[in-house]
Amino acid sequence: MLIHIGIDDTDSPNGMCTTYIGAILYREISKIAEPLDFPRLIRLNPNVPYKTRGNGAVAMSFKIDEEKIKEVKTLVIRYVRELADIDHENTNPGIVFLIGEVPKELEEFSLRALREHVTIEEAEHVARKVNAEVYKFKLGRGIIGGLAAIGYPLEKFTYELLAYRKREYWGTPRRVIKESVFYADKWSYPFTYDNVDPYKRTVLITPHGKDPVLVGIRGIDVGKILQVFEMIKIEEPIEFFQVYKTNQNTDDHLVVKKIKDVKPYDNVVIRGKVAGKYWEKGRHVFFELEDETGKIRVAAFEPTKKFRNYVRKLLPGDEVIIAGGVKEFEGVLTVNLEKFYPVNLVPKVEYEKPRCPKCGGTMKSKGDYLKCKKCGYKMEKILTPVKRPRDLKKKIYEVPPDARKHISRPLVLPGGEDKILEAL
């Protein structure tokens, strides 16, 4: 008999981590049931307002004797009740149990939970329809992620090794030697990736909060991930580690849409034209994109750093394909750029003053006429158009590693450009 277990919303900004609870349960349940695969870490819609950190849910599947099912359910409920940060006002854990094969309806719900906004009521309706058993703590919002993690098709996937700290170290600086991470990254890249930000020279595998995670190493090759873990020098004891199979870095969240169809919390790919000159506010860079159905604001926010320089090079009339998540910013629906591709660039024309026709000197503007600085010759103010080369290339530009969402696929991985190219 098969049993699938999904858990979500056990953490808070103050600490804990759903993957930590999931890893403990995976180890405990594996003592009495046969795991079918690695546990699953499923990232859901990164735009929903009530998420904590990466909005990740956990699921695991086992082959089990029927008489052991009650024991497993009791174990899961006990660990979630004991370890989840239930006292935090925004933590609303949920547990889901599903017996048997995963139905198609649950797969469809999972992709909706990644790409759109779904409610607790919708999750409860789906649970009844597929005969899933749900347990809610407080509001029980975690049943959305629990169901989605079980049902997620995971046709594309990567892996993440998560190592956890001993409890006495929670909330203290993580003791990982920076140089060893850069050395390991150089050896393993791109089979493991986003270990470091090479531009800022910062380490990305160590979180900064009070949660139990010590390091998280992502990659497409489990063997390389394990070797990187061995190469990194860590100067504090490790409680244990767990490898998760995950939809991170797959771009599964992105859907090609026309502007008229875009809704808050969507994750979209849009082809259109730059409608006007960019503008800046608070170190964020904005422009408007238009297609035959409407206009929408697009932003490269401050954390994307040098990526903003490429956005500043766009000119009105440029045809581009953009990808990103949709939220309201200061009351305006805005696409938060993750990638963009300049499809067709308009000519860049600048107007220059001619040289003095009499002596070749430099002309100076004097209202509606030009005057030579050298000989004083005056002439009508007629500027000469000069075509300048564009600084943008016809390639996909992406945000730097430390600004990348968990679900976004870096271009270094096979298929990193696929979602953008769907809009061609």
Long-range contacts (C-beta under 8 A, 24 or more apart in sequence): 1-63, 1-64, 1-65, 1-66, 1-69, 1-99, 1-100, 2-36, 2-61, 2-62, 2-63, 2-64, 2-99, 2-100, 2-101, 3-33, 3-61, 3-62, 3-64, 3-69, 3-72, 3-97, 3-98, 3-99, 4-59, 4-60, 4-61, 4-96, 4-97, 4-98, 4-99, 4-102, 4-150, 5-29, 5-59, 5-60, 5-61, 5-62, 5-72, 5-76, 5-95, 5-96, 5-97, 5-150, 6-57, 6-58, 6-59, 6-95, 6-96, 6-98, 6-145, 6-146, 6-147, 6-148, 6-149, 6-150, 7-57, 7-58, 7-59, 7-76, 7-80, 7-93, 7-94, 7-95, 7-96, 7-142, 7-145, 7-146, 7-149, 8-44, 8-56, 8-57, 8-58, 8-93, 8-94, 8-141, 8-142, 8-143, 8-144, 8-145, 8-146, 8-148, 8-149, 9-52, 9-57, 9-91, 9-92, 9-93, 9-94, 9-141, 9-142, 9-145, 10-80, 10-83, 10-84, 10-85, 10-91, 10-93, 10-142, 11-52, 11-53, 11-84, 11-85, 11-91, 11-211, 12-52, 12-85, 12-88, 12-90, 12-91, 13-52, 13-53, 13-88, 13-209, 14-85, 14-88, 14-210, 15-85, 15-170, 15-171, 15-209, 15-210, 15-211, 15-212, 16-83, 16-84, 16-85, 16-211, 16-212, 17-211, 17-212, 17-213, 18-56, 18-57, 18-58, 19-56, 19-58, 19-162, 19-213, 19-242, 19-244, 20-83, 20-162, 20-164, 20-211, 20-212, 20-213, 21-58, 21-79, 21-80, 21-83, 21-84, 22-58, 22-60, 22-242, 22-244, 23-162, 23-164, 23-240, 23-242, 24-79, 24-83, 25-60, 25-75, 25-76, 25-79, 26-60, 26-242, 27-240, 27-242, 28-75, 28-79, 29-60, 29-62, 29-72, 29-75, 29-76, 30-62, 32-64, 32-68, 32-71, 32-72, 33-62, 33-63, 33-64, 33-65, 33-68, 33-72, 34-62, 34-63, 34-64, 35-60, 35-61, 35-62, 36-61, 36-62, 36-63, 37-61, 37-245, 38-159, 38-243, 38-244, 38-245, 39-242, 39-244, 39-245, 40-149, 40-152, 40-154, 40-244, 40-245, 40-246, 41-149, 41-160, 41-244, 41-245, 41-246, 41-247, 41-248, 42-110, 42-114, 42-145, 42-148, 42-149, 42-152, 42-154, 42-246, 42-247, 43-114, 43-246, 43-247, 43-248, 43-406, 43-407, 44-113, 44-114, 44-144, 44-145, 44-148, 45-113, 45-114, 45-115, 45-116, 45-117, 45-253, 45-265, 45-267, 46-253, 46-267, 46-325, 46-405, 46-406, 46-407, 47-117, 47-264, 47-265, 47-266, 47-267, 47-325, 47-326, 47-327, 48-117, 48-265, 50-90, 50-141, 52-90, 52-91, 53-209, 53-211, 54-406, 55-145, 55-406, 56-145, 56-406, 57-142, 57-145, 57-146, 57-148, 57-149, 58-149, 58-244, 59-146, 59-149, 59-150, 59-152, 61-150, 69-99, 73-97, 73-133, 77-135, 80-135, 80-137, 81-137, 84-137, 86-137, 86-138, 91-138, 92-136, 92-137, 92-138, 92-139, 92-140, 92-141, 92-142, 93-136, 93-137, 93-138, 93-140, 93-142, 94-134, 94-135, 94-136, 94-137, 94-140, 94-141, 94-142, 94-143, 94-144, 94-145, 94-146, 95-134, 95-135, 95-142, 95-143, 95-146, 96-127, 96-132, 96-133, 96-134, 96-135, 96-143, 96-146, 96-147, 96-150, 97-132, 97-133, 97-134, 98-130, 98-131, 98-132, 98-133, 98-150, 99-131, 102-150, 102-151, 103-130, 103-151, 105-129, 105-130, 106-130, 106-132, 106-147, 106-150, 106-151, 107-151, 107-152, 107-153, 108-151, 109-147, 109-148, 109-151, 110-147, 110-148, 110-149, 110-150, 110-151, 110-152, 110-153, 111-152, 111-153, 111-252, 113-144, 113-145, 113-147, 113-148, 114-148, 114-152, 114-247, 114-252, 114-253, 114-267, 114-407, 115-253, 115-254, 115-255, 115-266, 115-267, 116-263, 116-265, 116-266, 117-263, 117-264, 117-265, 118-144, 119-144, 120-144, 123-147, 152-247, 154-245, 154-247, 156-247, 156-250, 156-252, 156-415, 157-245, 157-246, 157-247, 157-250, 158-218, 158-219, 158-220, 158-246, 158-247, 158-248, 158-249, 158-250, 158-413, 159-218, 159-219, 159-220, 159-221, 159-222, 159-225, 159-243, 159-244, 159-245, 159-246, 160-216, 160-217, 160-218, 160-219, 160-225, 160-243, 160-244, 160-246, 160-248, 161-215, 161-216, 161-217, 161-225, 161-226, 161-229, 161-241, 161-242, 161-243, 161-244, 162-213, 162-215, 162-216, 162-241, 162-242, 162-243, 162-244, 163-213, 163-214, 163-215, 163-216, 163-229, 163-234, 163-238, 163-240, 163-241, 164-212, 164-213, 164-214, 164-238, 164-239, 164-240, 164-241, 164-242, 165-212, 165-213, 165-214, 165-236, 165-238, 165-239, 166-236, 166-237, 166-238, 166-239, 167-212, 167-239, 169-214, 169-236, 169-237, 170-210, 170-211, 170-212, 171-210, 174-206, 174-207, 174-214, 174-215, 174-236, 175-234, 175-235, 175-236, 176-203, 176-205, 176-206, 176-214, 176-215, 176-232, 176-233, 176-234, 176-235, 177-232, 177-233, 177-234, 177-235, 178-203, 180-231, 180-232, 180-233, 181-205, 181-232, 183-231, 184-228, 184-231, 184-232, 185-228, 187-228, 187-231, 188-219, 188-224, 188-227, 188-228, 189-412, 190-220, 190-412, 190-413, 191-219, 191-220, 191-221, 191-224, 191-225, 192-217, 192-218, 192-219, 192-221, 192-224, 192-225, 192-228, 193-218, 193-219, 193-249, 193-401, 193-410, 193-412, 193-413, 194-218, 194-249, 194-401, 194-404, 194-410, 195-228, 196-401, 197-400, 197-401, 197-402, 198-401, 199-305, 199-306, 199-400, 200-305, 200-400, 200-402, 202-402, 204-401, 204-402, 205-232, 212-239, 214-238, 218-248, 218-249, 220-413, 247-407, 248-406, 248-407, 249-406, 249-407, 249-408, 249-409, 249-410, 249-413, 250-407, 250-409, 251-323, 251-407, 251-408, 251-409, 251-415, 251-416, 251-418, 251-419, 252-407, 253-325, 253-407, 253-408, 254-323, 254-419, 256-419, 256-422, 256-423, 258-291, 258-292, 258-293, 258-294, 259-289, 259-290, 259-291, 259-293, 259-294, 259-295, 259-296, 260-293, 260-294, 261-293, 262-296, 262-326, 262-333, 262-335, 263-326, 264-326, 264-327, 264-328, 264-333, 265-325, 265-326, 265-327, 266-325, 266-326, 267-324, 267-325, 267-326, 267-407, 268-323, 268-324, 268-325, 268-326, 268-335, 269-321, 269-322, 269-323, 269-419, 269-420, 269-422, 269-423, 270-296, 270-321, 270-322, 270-323, 270-335, 270-423, 271-319, 271-320, 271-321, 271-343, 271-423, 271-424, 272-319, 272-320, 272-322, 273-317, 273-318, 273-319, 273-320, 274-314, 274-315, 274-316, 274-317, 274-318, 274-320, 275-316, 276-316, 277-315, 277-316, 278-311, 278-312, 278-314, 285-311, 285-312, 286-334, 287-311, 287-314, 289-320, 289-322, 289-335, 296-333, 296-334, 296-335, 297-329, 297-332, 297-333, 297-334, 297-335, 298-322, 298-324, 298-334, 298-335, 298-337, 299-329, 299-334, 299-335, 299-336, 299-337, 300-337, 300-399, 301-336, 303-402, 303-403, 304-337, 304-399, 304-400, 304-403, 305-400, 305-403, 306-400, 307-337, 307-397, 307-398, 307-399, 307-400, 307-403, 310-340, 310-392, 310-397, 311-337, 311-340, 313-390, 313-391, 313-392, 314-342, 314-392, 315-345, 315-346, 315-348, 316-346, 317-346, 318-342, 318-344, 318-345, 318-346, 319-343, 319-344, 319-345, 321-420, 321-423, 321-424, 323-419, 323-420, 325-405, 337-399, 338-398, 338-399, 338-404, 338-405, 338-408, 339-396, 339-397, 339-398, 339-399, 339-408, 339-411, 339-420, 340-396, 340-397, 340-420, 341-394, 341-395, 341-396, 341-397, 341-417, 341-420, 341-421, 342-392, 342-393, 342-394, 342-395, 343-394, 343-424, 345-390, 345-392, 345-394, 347-387, 348-387, 348-388, 348-389, 348-390, 349-385, 349-386, 349-387, 349-388, 350-385, 350-386, 350-388, 351-383, 351-384, 351-385, 351-386, 352-383, 352-384, 352-386, 353-383, 353-384, 354-382, 354-383, 354-384, 396-420
